[in-house]
Amino acid sequence: MTETVAVKLLVDTCAFLWIASECPRLSKTAAAAFLDRNNERYLSAASAWEISIKHAVGRLPLPNRPDIFVPKVREASGIASLDIDEDSALYAGKLPGLHTDPFDRMLIAQAVVHGMTILTPDPEIERYAVRTLW
């Protein structure tokens, strides 16, 4: 009998939004990994921050305010919240400048520090020494 190895998935912001809206842009591989209940699923506080900022400036319409939308979707989807910790914040400063998005850089740092796989379609993230899945 083969045992399934649980994966700690760090859900990228766009993947979280696609999960919330059941968007077909979510790949079959990503959807299967996300739906596998053996896997742990996390949303970074950096993604919540990104959603909040983009909504505030009118770049991201949501059905509710971000402070209602994010926790509601996260909890309904079985996604835990991942705080931004000091080790990850300091590691982010050590990353090479391959990707300029500060939110993605934090996700990369958190994934490395916490041994996670980032659920992301972003090819720029794949340029780092971090596990990704899409």
ABEGO torsion letter per residue (X at the ends): XBBBBBBBBBBBAAAAAAAAAGBAABBAAAAAAAABAABBBBBBAAAAAAAAAAAAAGABBBABBAAAAAAAAAAAAGBBBBBBBAAAAAAAAABBAABABAAAAAAAAAAAAAGBBBBBABAAAAABBBBBBX
